[in-house]
């Protein structure tokens, strides 16, 4: 089972990583000004992850594939790592789809 890990940066902002059951990070959020906004971001991932149309498949500046998960308003709510192949990226998308809905929360800010 996956989990969301919430952390706080040195400058006081919050972000989360969605980790697969094996502990590998499969999605990383932007920085949020508040913990509540970070929690809303996680709920947006849960809501938007099942829909394939919400994944923007991209290519990095070095020609490697990655993806962004977007909300209904087209704002990016999470970004993947850089993958070695499009097949690996597509497995990453499937992992987000499979892990987001039931992911537990590991709040490391308390």
Secondary structure as GFF3:
##gff-version 3
##sequence-region A 1 110
A	DSSP	beta_strand	3	8	.	.	.	ID=ss1
A	DSSP	beta_strand	14	19	.	.	.	ID=ss2
A	DSSP	beta_strand	25	28	.	.	.	ID=ss3
A	DSSP	alpha_helix	35	48	.	.	.	ID=ss4
A	DSSP	three_ten_helix	52	54	.	.	.	ID=ss5
A	DSSP	beta_strand	55	59	.	.	.	ID=ss6
A	DSSP	beta_strand	65	70	.	.	.	ID=ss7
A	DSSP	beta_strand	76	79	.	.	.	ID=ss8
A	DSSP	alpha_helix	86	99	.	.	.	ID=ss9
A	DSSP	beta_strand	104	107	.	.	.	ID=ss10
###
